[in-house]
């Protein structure tokens, strides 16, 4: 792989006239984007935190992208100063992507083993991989990629340039916006957990007659499940990012730019605001309303609506086993301690 310095500068909107170079900029290329401690003379690296500066001083990298507030001392290569090196790294990472071009191993954009219903509408430059199934009245907009083994059920729509990776299932009537990425094993639009209380014949299933609506620029990790709405839709708004192994129940709404980390579960009809961050293994009860700009640390259990932005926590942090046992023993005595305190207060209030 050869990525030109000029292309990196264009991606980062850098003024190349300010660079001091030993050779023409068009001749400078990089083989890889590598950690500073592992980079060689053909690589570019980045430093976003001064605590890693020592690794740069001993690095063989040909160039470094570095945040302006960090002072470079002994590095002999090309220095590209930016406001936020981590964000810059994220932007140029696509230039070094190793993902093969969709359909590069076959001669047609629709693999001969794929099934595409005649009533489906297929846009320009669409790729449909081996053994994929596109059912009746599906719409695939221009530049969509449907990887091998994907199933898109009837009446669903995939927006322009979205990528549906191998073995994803999209149930009927679902809408996925533009420039989305959905990773392998995820299920979009499965039935929500809707059952009326048992009678003599058992649980009564509630048919889930809504759908799932996903906005633009959304990325959903592997092996997630997003349930369809019971009445109305489950909605994931623009630029939401969702990690692997997340469950989103029926009629949940997740606002713009919110990030959800792995193993989080959000129960039915809860509404999450915009610009929230949800760390791993968080749990949300149903029918809650979470305002914008809330941040939940790992294992937070959210049982009430939140109206004020802020940082919220509830999971106990790790401690050594001996200390943890003491803490748990004390927690078990809280109820008894509370009753004793109430008794003492009652006696105190009776004193003349």
C-alpha angles and dihedrals in degrees: 000000000000118000115182122231089226090059091050091051091050091050091051095040092237124165103241092195088073094059121101106216135174094211138027111292092233089062096054114097137162130217098202148001102239142171111269092243092055103033120116132202091281096053140084122218138181138223119200099161127050091223087074094051093100090062089054092053089060096037125119092205117139092221141004133209106213137176112253094237091062116085115222113216119167103011112122100191134083114303120209110190118204136165094248118017094190092055090046090051089053091052097051096040089088090062088063096042115144095199109126116239111267111263093005092138096055136058098232135051091232113055114230091237093054120100117221117178113233091235093058119104114227120192130212121298093007118161121209114184134215118303093001117147123215110184132204122313095000115154119214110185124212120304095009116154119211107186126209118298097015119144120204111186125214125301095009123134130212115198129227119301094358117148121217108190129213121307097004116146121210112189125216125299095011122144122212117184134220126303095008126150121206116186130220122294097016119137119210119194103011116155117284119237094266120154133145116230117282125271128176090298096049132246118354112225116228109214112233104230100172127079142218121268117194121188131218128297092015120152120199122188131227124295097009124146123212111184123215119245122267092217114002124000139304102235131206109183131212122307096004114152121206125189127218123291099022123148120207114184131213120302094006115149121206116192130226121295095006118147123211120192128211127298093016118143125202116192125220125301095003115143118214117196131228126283094019126144120210117191126211125302095010117155127207124194118222130273095023128143116216116190125224123284098026119148122200122196123217119304094006111165109210113197102155136050116264120218101172125068115238147098117303130191139171111154116104113244120237120276135166113286095250093055092043092054091052092050092049091048090054093046089056089056095050094096092051091045091051092052091049091050090051090051091050092049090049091052091046092051091053094056115107 
